[in-house]
Amino acid sequence: MAGTLRSTVRHALNNTFCKIVGTAELAQDITAHAGLRAELEVIIKLAEEGGRLLASVDSDDPVPGGAPCSG
Amino acid sequence: MKRILIIDDDPRMLQLLGEAFSGSGYHVELAADGEVGLALFRAEPPDVVVTDILMPNREGLETIVALRKLQADVKVVAISGGGNIGPSNFLRLATHLGADAVLAKPFRLSEIRELVDGLFEPQSPVVARA
């Protein structure tokens, strides 16, 4: 059950990261302001980093020792 | 003008992909699930279909199989934010079921545009980032 929940959360987060990336890209397309375009690129890279971090988590494995945030 | 059918249950994803491809000169059709997508496909077959995998009603893998039966040579791109691990590797399944290319979310709009454009180039290789 926990693996299913984590898979669902991973799916939702990847969708959210994808929408952040896409929204920032479209915003880049409608502005010529170099500073704003640069800041939007930072947003894109941060969302991509979030996706990579998420992919690095082997969420199909049970968390050793039970609850992950018990401390 | 090439026709593209985009199938995704997330309204914002549909909007983003629709704007990205209409801005690139495609005629865009949007569908919120596989069932609607197949109905649009039957009404007027597009040149390429981009489909999400995890959706209500008719999910993407089933949709890909149905598309292949309707038109064996239609170009299909599968996208998913689903797991890359173990049995939940939907994009690899999509490739086995006949997707020409797959792309894991999150991706850039520029990335999927290049991928789809590449499918129309002669001897285009199967592109995958699962």
N, CA and C atoms of all chains as a GROMACS GRO file, in nm:
protein
  603
    1MET      N    1   0.083  -0.121   0.000
    1MET     CA    2   0.000   0.000   0.000
    1MET      C    3   0.086   0.126   0.000
    2ALA      N    4   0.195   0.123   0.085
    2ALA     CA    5   0.281   0.240   0.092
    2ALA      C    6   0.349   0.264  -0.042
    3GLY      N    7   0.389   0.153  -0.110
    3GLY     CA    8   0.454   0.167  -0.240
    3GLY      C    9   0.360   0.228  -0.342
    4THR      N   10   0.232   0.187  -0.337
    4THR     CA   11   0.133   0.242  -0.428
    4THR      C   12   0.112   0.390  -0.404
    5LEU      N   13   0.107   0.427  -0.277
    5LEU     CA   14   0.088   0.568  -0.242
    5LEU      C   15   0.206   0.651  -0.292
    6ARG      N   16   0.328   0.599  -0.269
    6ARG     CA   17   0.446   0.674  -0.312
    6ARG      C   18   0.450   0.684  -0.464
    7SER      N   19   0.410   0.577  -0.533
    7SER     CA   20   0.406   0.582  -0.679
    7SER      C   21   0.307   0.687  -0.728
    8THR      N   22   0.193   0.696  -0.658
    8THR     CA   23   0.092   0.797  -0.694
    8THR      C   24   0.146   0.938  -0.671
    9VAL      N   25   0.216   0.956  -0.558
    9VAL     CA   26   0.272   1.088  -0.528
    9VAL      C   27   0.381   1.123  -0.630
   10ARG      N   28   0.463   1.024  -0.664
   10ARG     CA   29   0.571   1.048  -0.762
   10ARG      C   30   0.511   1.091  -0.897
   11HIS      N   31   0.405   1.023  -0.937
   11HIS     CA   32   0.336   1.056  -1.062
   11HIS      C   33   0.283   1.198  -1.059
   12ALA      N   34   0.219   1.234  -0.946
   12ALA     CA   35   0.162   1.369  -0.933
   12ALA      C   36   0.273   1.475  -0.933
   13LEU      N   37   0.382   1.447  -0.863
   13LEU     CA   38   0.491   1.545  -0.858
   13LEU      C   39   0.557   1.562  -0.995
   14ASN      N   40   0.578   1.453  -1.067
   14ASN     CA   41   0.638   1.465  -1.201
   14ASN      C   42   0.548   1.547  -1.294
   15ASN      N   43   0.418   1.527  -1.281
   15ASN     CA   44   0.324   1.608  -1.360
   15ASN      C   45   0.335   1.755  -1.322
   16THR      N   46   0.345   1.782  -1.191
   16THR     CA   47   0.357   1.920  -1.146
   16THR      C   48   0.487   1.983  -1.196
   17PHE      N   49   0.598   1.911  -1.184
   17PHE     CA   50   0.726   1.963  -1.234
   17PHE      C   51   0.716   1.991  -1.384
   18CYS      N   52   0.649   1.903  -1.456
   18CYS     CA   53   0.636   1.919  -1.602
   18CYS      C   54   0.556   2.046  -1.635
   19LYS      N   55   0.453   2.072  -1.556
   19LYS     CA   56   0.372   2.192  -1.581
   19LYS      C   57   0.447   2.319  -1.544
   20ILE      N   58   0.530   2.311  -1.440
   20ILE     CA   59   0.613   2.428  -1.405
   20ILE      C   60   0.710   2.458  -1.519
   21VAL      N   61   0.776   2.353  -1.570
   21VAL     CA   62   0.871   2.370  -1.680
   21VAL      C   63   0.802   2.430  -1.802
   22GLY      N   64   0.686   2.372  -1.837
   22GLY     CA   65   0.616   2.418  -1.957
   22GLY      C   66   0.564   2.560  -1.944
   23THR      N   67   0.512   2.592  -1.826
   23THR     CA   68   0.461   2.728  -1.804
   23THR      C   69   0.574   2.830  -1.813
   24ALA      N   70   0.688   2.798  -1.754
   24ALA     CA   71   0.801   2.890  -1.760
   24ALA      C   72   0.853   2.904  -1.904
   25GLU      N   73   0.852   2.794  -1.979
   25GLU     CA   74   0.895   2.803  -2.120
   25GLU      C   75   0.803   2.893  -2.202
   26LEU      N   76   0.672   2.877  -2.182
   26LEU     CA   77   0.579   2.963  -2.257
   26LEU      C   78   0.596   3.109  -2.216
   27ALA      N   79   0.622   3.131  -2.087
   27ALA     CA   80   0.646   3.269  -2.042
   27ALA      C   81   0.773   3.325  -2.106
   28GLN      N   82   0.874   3.242  -2.122
   28GLN     CA   83   0.996   3.287  -2.191
   28GLN      C   84   0.965   3.330  -2.334
   29ASP      N   85   0.871   3.257  -2.396
   29ASP     CA   86   0.837   3.286  -2.536
   29ASP      C   87   0.769   3.421  -2.553
   30ILE      N   88   0.706   3.472  -2.446
   30ILE     CA   89   0.629   3.595  -2.463
   30ILE      C   90   0.696   3.716  -2.401
   31THR      N   91   0.821   3.701  -2.358
   31THR     CA   92   0.892   3.818  -2.308
   31THR      C   93   1.030   3.827  -2.374
   32ALA      N   94   1.069   3.949  -2.402
   32ALA     CA   95   1.203   3.972  -2.457
   32ALA      C   96   1.297   4.021  -2.349
   33HIS      N   97   1.245   4.037  -2.227
   33HIS     CA   98   1.325   4.089  -2.116
   33HIS      C   99   1.430   3.985  -2.077
   34ALA      N  100   1.556   4.018  -2.100
   34ALA     CA  101   1.663   3.920  -2.079
   34ALA      C  102   1.671   3.874  -1.934
   35GLY      N  103   1.653   3.968  -1.841
   35GLY     CA  104   1.661   3.932  -1.700
   35GLY      C  105   1.550   3.837  -1.659
   36LEU      N  106   1.429   3.866  -1.708
   36LEU     CA  107   1.315   3.779  -1.677
   36LEU      C  108   1.332   3.641  -1.739
   37ARG      N  109   1.381   3.639  -1.863
   37ARG     CA  110   1.404   3.510  -1.929
   37ARG      C  111   1.505   3.427  -1.851
   38ALA      N  112   1.606   3.494  -1.797
   38ALA     CA  113   1.708   3.422  -1.719
   38ALA      C  114   1.647   3.365  -1.591
   39GLU      N  115   1.563   3.444  -1.526
   39GLU     CA  116   1.499   3.394  -1.402
   39GLU      C  117   1.405   3.278  -1.433
   40LEU      N  118   1.336   3.285  -1.546
   40LEU     CA  119   1.247   3.174  -1.585
   40LEU      C  120   1.329   3.049  -1.614
   41GLU      N  121   1.448   3.066  -1.668
   41GLU     CA  122   1.535   2.951  -1.693
   41GLU      C  123   1.578   2.887  -1.560
   42VAL      N  124   1.597   2.971  -1.459
   42VAL     CA  125   1.629   2.916  -1.326
   42VAL      C  126   1.513   2.831  -1.275
   43ILE      N  127   1.391   2.881  -1.293
   43ILE     CA  128   1.273   2.804  -1.251
   43ILE      C  129   1.269   2.669  -1.323
   44ILE      N  130   1.296   2.671  -1.454
   44ILE     CA  131   1.295   2.547  -1.532
   44ILE      C  132   1.399   2.449  -1.477
   45LYS      N  133   1.519   2.499  -1.453
   45LYS     CA  134   1.626   2.411  -1.406
   45LYS      C  135   1.595   2.356  -1.266
   46LEU      N  136   1.531   2.437  -1.182
   46LEU     CA  137   1.495   2.389  -1.047
   46LEU      C  138   1.389   2.279  -1.056
   47ALA      N  139   1.292   2.297  -1.143
   47ALA     CA  140   1.189   2.193  -1.160
   47ALA      C  141   1.250   2.065  -1.216
   48GLU      N  142   1.344   2.081  -1.310
   48GLU     CA  143   1.412   1.963  -1.365
   48GLU      C  144   1.493   1.893  -1.256
   49GLU      N  145   1.555   1.973  -1.170
   49GLU     CA  146   1.631   1.914  -1.059
   49GLU      C  147   1.538   1.836  -0.967
   50GLY      N  148   1.419   1.891  -0.943
   50GLY     CA  149   1.320   1.820  -0.862
   50GLY      C  150   1.284   1.686  -0.923
   51GLY      N  151   1.267   1.683  -1.055
   51GLY     CA  152   1.236   1.558  -1.124
   51GLY      C  153   1.348   1.456  -1.111
   52ARG      N  154   1.472   1.506  -1.121
   52ARG     CA  155   1.585   1.413  -1.108
   52ARG      C  156   1.595   1.358  -0.966
   53LEU      N  157   1.573   1.443  -0.868
   53LEU     CA  158   1.576   1.398  -0.729
   53LEU      C  159   1.470   1.291  -0.705
   54LEU      N  160   1.353   1.317  -0.759
   54LEU     CA  161   1.242   1.222  -0.742
   54LEU      C  162   1.275   1.088  -0.807
   55ALA      N  163   1.338   1.094  -0.926
   55ALA     CA  164   1.371   0.971  -0.996
   55ALA      C  165   1.477   0.891  -0.922
   56SER      N  166   1.556   0.960  -0.839
   56SER     CA  167   1.664   0.890  -0.768
   56SER      C  168   1.611   0.815  -0.646
   57VAL      N  169   1.487   0.839  -0.611
   57VAL     CA  170   1.430   0.774  -0.494
   57VAL      C  171   1.366   0.642  -0.537
   58ASP      N  172   1.417   0.534  -0.484
   58ASP     CA  173   1.360   0.403  -0.517
   58ASP      C  174   1.238   0.381  -0.429
   59SER      N  175   1.126   0.435  -0.472
   59SER     CA  176   1.009   0.435  -0.384
   59SER      C  177   0.937   0.301  -0.381
   60ASP      N  178   0.981   0.205  -0.466
   60ASP     CA  179   0.917   0.074  -0.461
   60ASP      C  180   0.968  -0.010  -0.344
   61ASP      N  181   1.081   0.033  -0.288
   61ASP     CA  182   1.134  -0.040  -0.173
   61ASP      C  183   1.068   0.010  -0.046
   62PRO      N  184   1.034  -0.081   0.046
   62PRO     CA  185   0.979  -0.036   0.172
   62PRO      C  186   1.084   0.044   0.250
   63VAL      N  187   1.038   0.140   0.326
   63VAL     CA  188   1.130   0.221   0.405
   63VAL      C  189   1.185   0.138   0.520
   64PRO      N  190   1.318   0.122   0.528
   64PRO     CA  191   1.374   0.039   0.635
   64PRO      C  192   1.333   0.092   0.772
   65GLY      N  193   1.288   0.006   0.858
   65GLY     CA  194   1.257   0.046   0.995
   65GLY      C  195   1.124   0.115   1.011
   66GLY      N  196   1.041   0.116   0.908
   66GLY     CA  197   0.906   0.171   0.923
   66GLY      C  198   0.897   0.315   0.880
   67ALA      N  199   0.833   0.397   0.961
   67ALA     CA  200   0.801   0.534   0.921
   67ALA      C  201   0.926   0.613   0.889
   68PRO      N  202   0.924   0.689   0.778
   68PRO     CA  203   1.044   0.762   0.736
   68PRO      C  204   1.072   0.886   0.820
   69CYS      N  205   0.973   0.940   0.886
   69CYS     CA  206   0.992   1.068   0.956
   69CYS      C  207   0.948   1.055   1.102
   70SER      N  208   0.994   0.949   1.166
   70SER     CA  209   0.947   0.926   1.304
   70SER      C  210   1.026   1.006   1.404
   71GLY      N  211   1.140   1.064   1.363
   71GLY     CA  212   1.223   1.133   1.461
   71GLY      C  213   1.196   1.281   1.468
   72MET      N  214  -0.039   2.129  -4.341
   72MET     CA  215  -0.024   2.138  -4.196
   72MET      C  216  -0.044   2.000  -4.132
   73LYS      N  217   0.050   1.960  -4.050
   73LYS     CA  218   0.038   1.830  -3.984
   73LYS      C  219  -0.062   1.837  -3.868
   74ARG      N  220  -0.131   1.726  -3.851
   74ARG     CA  221  -0.231   1.719  -3.745
   74ARG      C  222  -0.175   1.637  -3.628
   75ILE      N  223  -0.194   1.689  -3.507
   75ILE     CA  224  -0.149   1.618  -3.388
   75ILE      C  225  -0.265   1.603  -3.290
   76LEU      N  226  -0.281   1.483  -3.237
   76LEU     CA  227  -0.381   1.456  -3.134
   76LEU      C  228  -0.308   1.438  -3.002
   77ILE      N  229  -0.345   1.518  -2.903
   77ILE     CA  230  -0.281   1.511  -2.771
   77ILE      C  231  -0.383   1.459  -2.670
   78ILE      N  232  -0.345   1.353  -2.598
   78ILE     CA  233  -0.435   1.291  -2.501
   78ILE      C  234  -0.371   1.298  -2.363
   79ASP      N  235  -0.436   1.369  -2.272
   79ASP     CA  236  -0.385   1.380  -2.134
   79ASP      C  237  -0.501   1.421  -2.046
   80ASP      N  238  -0.510   1.361  -1.927
   80ASP     CA  239  -0.623   1.392  -1.839
   80ASP      C  240  -0.600   1.519  -1.758
   81ASP      N  241  -0.481   1.577  -1.767
   81ASP     CA  242  -0.452   1.700  -1.692
   81ASP      C  243  -0.479   1.821  -1.783
   82PRO      N  244  -0.578   1.904  -1.749
   82PRO     CA  245  -0.614   2.016  -1.836
   82PRO      C  246  -0.498   2.111  -1.863
   83ARG      N  247  -0.414   2.134  -1.763
   83ARG     CA  248  -0.302   2.226  -1.783
   83ARG      C  249  -0.198   2.166  -1.877
   84MET      N  250  -0.174   2.036  -1.866
   84MET     CA  251  -0.081   1.971  -1.959
   84MET      C  252  -0.134   1.981  -2.102
   85LEU      N  253  -0.266   1.959  -2.116
   85LEU     CA  254  -0.327   1.970  -2.250
   85LEU      C  255  -0.307   2.110  -2.306
   86GLN      N  256  -0.331   2.210  -2.220
   86GLN     CA  257  -0.318   2.349  -2.264
   86GLN      C  258  -0.173   2.380  -2.306
   87LEU      N  259  -0.077   2.338  -2.222
   87LEU     CA  260   0.063   2.366  -2.252
   87LEU      C  261   0.108   2.298  -2.381
   88LEU      N  262   0.075   2.170  -2.393
   88LEU     CA  263   0.115   2.097  -2.514
   88LEU      C  264   0.043   2.152  -2.638
   89GLY      N  265  -0.084   2.188  -2.619
   89GLY     CA  266  -0.159   2.246  -2.730
   89GLY      C  267  -0.096   2.375  -2.780
   90GLU      N  268  -0.060   2.463  -2.686
   90GLU     CA  269   0.002   2.590  -2.726
   90GLU      C  270   0.138   2.567  -2.790
   91ALA      N  271   0.213   2.471  -2.734
   91ALA     CA  272   0.348   2.444  -2.787
   91ALA      C  273   0.340   2.398  -2.932
   92PHE      N  274   0.246   2.308  -2.961
   92PHE     CA  275   0.241   2.253  -3.096
   92PHE      C  276   0.167   2.344  -3.194
   93SER      N  277   0.066   2.415  -3.147
   93SER     CA  278   0.000   2.509  -3.239
   93SER      C  279   0.098   2.621  -3.276
   94GLY      N  280   0.184   2.658  -3.180
   94GLY     CA  281   0.286   2.760  -3.208
   94GLY      C  282   0.392   2.712  -3.305
   95SER      N  283   0.401   2.580  -3.321
   95SER     CA  284   0.498   2.522  -3.414
   95SER      C  285   0.436   2.487  -3.548
   96GLY      N  286   0.310   2.527  -3.567
   96GLY     CA  287   0.248   2.508  -3.697
   96GLY      C  288   0.165   2.382  -3.712
   97TYR      N  289   0.139   2.312  -3.602
   97TYR     CA  290   0.055   2.192  -3.609
   97TYR      C  291  -0.092   2.231  -3.592
   98HIS      N  292  -0.178   2.152  -3.654
   98HIS     CA  293  -0.321   2.158  -3.621
   98HIS      C  294  -0.341   2.065  -3.503
   99VAL      N  295  -0.393   2.119  -3.393
   99VAL     CA  296  -0.397   2.045  -3.267
   99VAL      C  297  -0.539   2.002  -3.231
  100GLU      N  298  -0.553   1.874  -3.192
  100GLU     CA  299  -0.677   1.824  -3.133
  100GLU      C  300  -0.645   1.778  -2.992
  101LEU      N  301  -0.733   1.807  -2.896
  101LEU     CA  302  -0.707   1.773  -2.756
  101LEU      C  303  -0.813   1.676  -2.704
  102ALA      N  304  -0.768   1.580  -2.623
  102ALA     CA  305  -0.861   1.483  -2.564
  102ALA      C  306  -0.822   1.458  -2.419
  103ALA      N  307  -0.923   1.448  -2.332
  103ALA     CA  308  -0.898   1.434  -2.188
  103ALA      C  309  -0.878   1.290  -2.144
  104ASP      N  310  -0.904   1.195  -2.231
  104ASP     CA  311  -0.875   1.054  -2.199
  104ASP      C  312  -0.870   0.973  -2.329
  105GLY      N  313  -0.833   0.848  -2.315
  105GLY     CA  314  -0.817   0.764  -2.432
  105GLY      C  315  -0.946   0.742  -2.510
  106GLU      N  316  -1.056   0.737  -2.438
  106GLU     CA  317  -1.184   0.714  -2.504
  106GLU      C  318  -1.217   0.828  -2.600
  107VAL      N  319  -1.204   0.951  -2.548
  107VAL     CA  320  -1.229   1.069  -2.632
  107VAL      C  321  -1.125   1.076  -2.745
  108GLY      N  322  -1.001   1.042  -2.710
  108GLY     CA  323  -0.894   1.045  -2.809
  108GLY      C  324  -0.922   0.953  -2.926
  109LEU      N  325  -0.968   0.832  -2.896
  109LEU     CA  326  -0.997   0.736  -3.003
  109LEU      C  327  -1.114   0.783  -3.089
  110ALA      N  328  -1.213   0.848  -3.025
  110ALA     CA  329  -1.326   0.901  -3.102
  110ALA      C  330  -1.278   1.009  -3.199
  111LEU      N  331  -1.192   1.098  -3.152
  111LEU     CA  332  -1.137   1.202  -3.239
  111LEU      C  333  -1.052   1.140  -3.350
  112PHE      N  334  -0.977   1.036  -3.313
  112PHE     CA  335  -0.892   0.968  -3.411
  112PHE      C  336  -0.976   0.909  -3.523
  113ARG      N  337  -1.086   0.843  -3.483
  113ARG     CA  338  -1.172   0.780  -3.584
  113ARG      C  339  -1.235   0.886  -3.676
  114ALA      N  340  -1.270   1.002  -3.617
  114ALA     CA  341  -1.335   1.107  -3.694
  114ALA      C  342  -1.242   1.163  -3.801
  115GLU      N  343  -1.118   1.184  -3.764
  115GLU     CA  344  -1.019   1.238  -3.859
  115GLU      C  345  -0.880   1.200  -3.810
  116PRO      N  346  -0.822   1.095  -3.865
  116PRO     CA  347  -0.692   1.047  -3.816
  116PRO      C  348  -0.583   1.153  -3.829
  117PRO      N  349  -0.510   1.178  -3.720
  117PRO     CA  350  -0.401   1.274  -3.724
  117PRO      C  351  -0.273   1.210  -3.779
  118ASP      N  352  -0.169   1.291  -3.795
  118ASP     CA  353  -0.039   1.238  -3.838
  118ASP      C  354   0.037   1.178  -3.721
  119VAL      N  355   0.012   1.232  -3.602
  119VAL     CA  356   0.085   1.185  -3.484
  119VAL      C  357  -0.004   1.200  -3.361
  120VAL      N  358   0.013   1.105  -3.268
  120VAL     CA  359  -0.061   1.108  -3.143
  120VAL      C  360   0.038   1.115  -3.028
  121VAL      N  361   0.017   1.208  -2.936
  121VAL     CA  362   0.092   1.212  -2.811
  121VAL      C  363  -0.005   1.172  -2.701
  122THR      N  364   0.026   1.066  -2.628
  122THR     CA  365  -0.067   1.021  -2.524
  122THR      C  366   0.001   1.000  -2.390
  123ASP      N  367  -0.067   1.047  -2.286
  123ASP     CA  368  -0.029   1.018  -2.149
  123ASP      C  369  -0.061   0.871  -2.123
  124ILE      N  370  -0.009   0.816  -2.015
  124ILE     CA  371  -0.035   0.675  -1.986
  124ILE      C  372  -0.143   0.658  -1.879
  125LEU      N  373  -0.122   0.721  -1.764
  125LEU     CA  374  -0.217   0.701  -1.654
  125LEU      C  375  -0.333   0.800  -1.667
  126MET      N  376  -0.448   0.747  -1.708
  126MET     CA  377  -0.566   0.832  -1.729
  126MET      C  378  -0.691   0.753  -1.690
  127PRO      N  379  -0.800   0.822  -1.658
  127PRO     CA  380  -0.926   0.753  -1.633
  127PRO      C  381  -0.987   0.703  -1.765
  128ASN      N  382  -1.094   0.626  -1.751
  128ASN     CA  383  -1.169   0.571  -1.865
  128ASN      C  384  -1.084   0.474  -1.947
  129ARG      N  385  -1.007   0.524  -2.040
  129ARG     CA  386  -0.920   0.434  -2.117
  129ARG      C  387  -0.778   0.486  -2.105
  130GLU      N  388  -0.692   0.408  -2.038
  130GLU     CA  389  -0.555   0.456  -2.013
  130GLU      C  390  -0.469   0.445  -2.140
  131GLY      N  391  -0.348   0.497  -2.129
  131GLY     CA  392  -0.266   0.515  -2.248
  131GLY      C  393  -0.219   0.388  -2.316
  132LEU      N  394  -0.182   0.286  -2.237
  132LEU     CA  395  -0.132   0.163  -2.300
  132LEU      C  396  -0.241   0.098  -2.384
  133GLU      N  397  -0.361   0.092  -2.329
  133GLU     CA  398  -0.475   0.037  -2.402
  133GLU      C  399  -0.504   0.122  -2.526
  134THR      N  400  -0.487   0.252  -2.510
  134THR     CA  401  -0.512   0.343  -2.622
  134THR      C  402  -0.412   0.319  -2.736
  135ILE      N  403  -0.286   0.297  -2.699
  135ILE     CA  404  -0.184   0.272  -2.802
  135ILE      C  405  -0.217   0.146  -2.881
  136VAL      N  406  -0.258   0.041  -2.810
  136VAL     CA  407  -0.295  -0.084  -2.877
  136VAL      C  408  -0.411  -0.060  -2.974
  137ALA      N  409  -0.511   0.015  -2.927
  137ALA     CA  410  -0.628   0.044  -3.012
  137ALA      C  411  -0.588   0.129  -3.133
  138LEU      N  412  -0.500   0.226  -3.112
  138LEU     CA  413  -0.454   0.310  -3.224
  138LEU      C  414  -0.384   0.226  -3.330
  139ARG      N  415  -0.300   0.135  -3.285
  139ARG     CA  416  -0.225   0.049  -3.378
  139ARG      C  417  -0.321  -0.038  -3.460
  140LYS      N  418  -0.430  -0.080  -3.397
  140LYS     CA  419  -0.527  -0.161  -3.470
  140LYS      C  420  -0.601  -0.077  -3.574
  141LEU      N  421  -0.629   0.049  -3.537
  141LEU     CA  422  -0.701   0.137  -3.628
  141LEU      C  423  -0.615   0.179  -3.746
  142GLN      N  424  -0.489   0.211  -3.717
  142GLN     CA  425  -0.398   0.256  -3.823
  142GLN      C  426  -0.256   0.217  -3.784
  143ALA      N  427  -0.207   0.114  -3.849
  143ALA     CA  428  -0.080   0.053  -3.808
  143ALA      C  429   0.039   0.149  -3.816
  144ASP      N  430   0.034   0.245  -3.908
  144ASP     CA  431   0.152   0.328  -3.928
  144ASP      C  432   0.142   0.467  -3.864
  145VAL      N  433   0.041   0.489  -3.781
  145VAL     CA  434   0.032   0.620  -3.716
  145VAL      C  435   0.150   0.636  -3.619
  146LYS      N  436   0.203   0.759  -3.612
  146LYS     CA  437   0.314   0.784  -3.522
  146LYS      C  438   0.259   0.810  -3.382
  147VAL      N  439   0.318   0.743  -3.282
  147VAL     CA  440   0.268   0.754  -3.144
  147VAL      C  441   0.383   0.787  -3.050
  148VAL      N  442   0.360   0.888  -2.966
  148VAL     CA  443   0.455   0.924  -2.862
  148VAL      C  444   0.385   0.907  -2.728
  149ALA      N  445   0.447   0.832  -2.637
  149ALA     CA  446   0.391   0.812  -2.503
  149ALA      C  447   0.466   0.899  -2.403
  150ILE      N  448   0.390   0.963  -2.315
  150ILE     CA  449   0.450   1.044  -2.210
  150ILE      C  450   0.392   0.999  -2.076
  151SER      N  451   0.472   1.009  -1.970
  151SER     CA  452   0.420   0.969  -1.840
  151SER      C  453   0.505   1.023  -1.727
  152GLY      N  454   0.439   1.054  -1.618
  152GLY     CA  455   0.510   1.088  -1.495
  152GLY      C  456   0.512   0.970  -1.401
  153GLY      N  457   0.465   0.857  -1.451
  153GLY     CA  458   0.460   0.736  -1.369
  153GLY      C  459   0.598   0.684  -1.340
  154GLY      N  460   0.604   0.583  -1.258
  154GLY     CA  461   0.732   0.534  -1.206
  154GLY      C  462   0.825   0.483  -1.315
  155ASN      N  463   0.953   0.499  -1.288
  155ASN     CA  464   1.054   0.442  -1.377
  155ASN      C  465   1.107   0.311  -1.319
  156ILE      N  466   1.047   0.267  -1.214
  156ILE     CA  467   1.110   0.158  -1.139
  156ILE      C  468   1.023   0.033  -1.142
  157GLY      N  469   1.089  -0.082  -1.162
  157GLY     CA  470   1.022  -0.210  -1.150
  157GLY      C  471   0.899  -0.224  -1.238
  158PRO      N  472   0.795  -0.286  -1.185
  158PRO     CA  473   0.678  -0.319  -1.268
  158PRO      C  474   0.601  -0.196  -1.317
  159SER      N  475   0.628  -0.081  -1.259
  159SER     CA  476   0.552   0.038  -1.298
  159SER      C  477   0.618   0.115  -1.411
  160ASN      N  478   0.708   0.050  -1.482
  160ASN     CA  479   0.775   0.120  -1.591
  160ASN      C  480   0.685   0.124  -1.714
  161PHE      N  481   0.593   0.217  -1.711
  161PHE     CA  482   0.490   0.224  -1.814
  161PHE      C  483   0.547   0.260  -1.951
  162LEU      N  484   0.650   0.341  -1.951
  162LEU     CA  485   0.701   0.387  -2.081
  162LEU      C  486   0.770   0.274  -2.156
  163ARG      N  487   0.836   0.185  -2.084
  163ARG     CA  488   0.895   0.069  -2.154
  163ARG      C  489   0.786  -0.021  -2.209
  164LEU      N  490   0.680  -0.036  -2.132
  164LEU     CA  491   0.566  -0.112  -2.181
  164LEU      C  492   0.509  -0.047  -2.307
  165ALA      N  493   0.502   0.086  -2.304
  165ALA     CA  494   0.448   0.159  -2.419
  165ALA      C  495   0.532   0.132  -2.543
  166THR      N  496   0.662   0.127  -2.528
  166THR     CA  497   0.751   0.096  -2.641
  166THR      C  498   0.723  -0.044  -2.693
  167HIS      N  499   0.708  -0.139  -2.600
  167HIS     CA  500   0.680  -0.277  -2.642
  167HIS      C  501   0.546  -0.286  -2.716
  168LEU      N  502   0.452  -0.200  -2.678
  168LEU     CA  503   0.319  -0.205  -2.739
  168LEU      C  504   0.310  -0.125  -2.869
  169GLY      N  505   0.420  -0.057  -2.905
  169GLY     CA  506   0.421   0.006  -3.036
  169GLY      C  507   0.442   0.156  -3.039
  170ALA      N  508   0.470   0.220  -2.925
  170ALA     CA  509   0.499   0.364  -2.929
  170ALA      C  510   0.629   0.386  -3.005
  171ASP      N  511   0.630   0.488  -3.092
  171ASP     CA  512   0.751   0.519  -3.168
  171ASP      C  513   0.855   0.589  -3.081
  172ALA      N  514   0.809   0.661  -2.982
  172ALA     CA  515   0.899   0.732  -2.894
  172ALA      C  516   0.831   0.750  -2.759
  173VAL      N  517   0.911   0.763  -2.655
  173VAL     CA  518   0.856   0.785  -2.521
  173VAL      C  519   0.934   0.897  -2.453
  174LEU      N  520   0.868   0.964  -2.361
  174LEU     CA  521   0.932   1.074  -2.290
  174LEU      C  522   0.877   1.080  -2.149
  175ALA      N  523   0.970   1.076  -2.052
  175ALA     CA  524   0.928   1.081  -1.912
  175ALA      C  525   0.909   1.225  -1.867
  176LYS      N  526   0.803   1.250  -1.793
  176LYS     CA  527   0.784   1.381  -1.731
  176LYS      C  528   0.876   1.389  -1.608
  177PRO      N  529   0.931   1.506  -1.579
  177PRO     CA  530   0.910   1.632  -1.649
  177PRO      C  531   1.001   1.645  -1.772
  178PHE      N  532   0.947   1.708  -1.876
  178PHE     CA  533   1.026   1.736  -1.996
  178PHE      C  534   1.001   1.880  -2.038
  179ARG      N  535   1.089   1.933  -2.122
  179ARG     CA  536   1.068   2.068  -2.177
  179ARG      C  537   0.977   2.059  -2.299
  180LEU      N  538   0.899   2.162  -2.321
  180LEU     CA  539   0.815   2.167  -2.440
  180LEU      C  540   0.902   2.161  -2.565
  181SER      N  541   1.016   2.227  -2.559
  181SER     CA  542   1.108   2.224  -2.674
  181SER      C  543   1.155   2.082  -2.701
  182GLU      N  544   1.170   2.004  -2.593
  182GLU     CA  545   1.216   1.866  -2.607
  182GLU      C  546   1.112   1.780  -2.680
  183ILE      N  547   0.987   1.792  -2.642
  183ILE     CA  548   0.885   1.708  -2.706
  183ILE      C  549   0.856   1.756  -2.848
  184ARG      N  550   0.871   1.888  -2.871
  184ARG     CA  551   0.852   1.938  -3.009
  184ARG      C  552   0.960   1.880  -3.100
  185GLU      N  553   1.085   1.881  -3.052
  185GLU     CA  554   1.195   1.826  -3.134
  185GLU      C  555   1.174   1.677  -3.158
  186LEU      N  556   1.128   1.608  -3.054
  186LEU     CA  557   1.106   1.464  -3.066
  186LEU      C  558   0.999   1.433  -3.171
  187VAL      N  559   0.888   1.506  -3.164
  187VAL     CA  560   0.778   1.483  -3.259
  187VAL      C  561   0.822   1.523  -3.400
  188ASP      N  562   0.886   1.638  -3.413
  188ASP     CA  563   0.935   1.680  -3.545
  188ASP      C  564   1.027   1.573  -3.604
  189GLY      N  565   1.110   1.514  -3.518
  189GLY     CA  566   1.206   1.414  -3.563
  189GLY      C  567   1.142   1.289  -3.620
  190LEU      N  568   1.020   1.262  -3.575
  190LEU     CA  569   0.950   1.142  -3.626
  190LEU      C  570   0.916   1.154  -3.774
  191PHE      N  571   0.914   1.277  -3.824
  191PHE     CA  572   0.878   1.298  -3.964
  191PHE      C  573   0.999   1.308  -4.054
  192GLU      N  574   1.118   1.300  -3.992
  192GLU     CA  575   1.239   1.303  -4.074
  192GLU      C  576   1.266   1.163  -4.128
  193PRO      N  577   1.326   1.154  -4.249
  193PRO     CA  578   1.353   1.022  -4.308
  193PRO      C  579   1.442   0.938  -4.217
  194GLN      N  580   1.407   0.811  -4.205
  194GLN     CA  581   1.484   0.715  -4.126
  194GLN      C  582   1.506   0.764  -3.984
  195SER      N  583   1.400   0.822  -3.925
  195SER     CA  584   1.415   0.871  -3.789
  195SER      C  585   1.429   0.754  -3.693
  196PRO      N  586   1.526   0.762  -3.601
  196PRO     CA  587   1.542   0.653  -3.505
  196PRO      C  588   1.436   0.663  -3.396
  197VAL      N  589   1.410   0.553  -3.331
  197VAL     CA  590   1.321   0.557  -3.216
  197VAL      C  591   1.393   0.630  -3.104
  198VAL      N  592   1.329   0.731  -3.052
  198VAL     CA  593   1.389   0.811  -2.947
  198VAL      C  594   1.323   0.776  -2.816
  199ALA      N  595   1.402   0.755  -2.716
  199ALA     CA  596   1.341   0.718  -2.588
  199ALA      C  597   1.415   0.783  -2.472
  200ARG      N  598   1.339   0.838  -2.382
  200ARG     CA  599   1.396   0.879  -2.253
  200ARG      C  600   1.295   0.836  -2.149
  201ALA      N  601   1.310   0.712  -2.106
  201ALA     CA  602   1.212   0.656  -2.012
  201ALA      C  603   1.264   0.664  -1.869
   0.00000   0.00000   0.00000
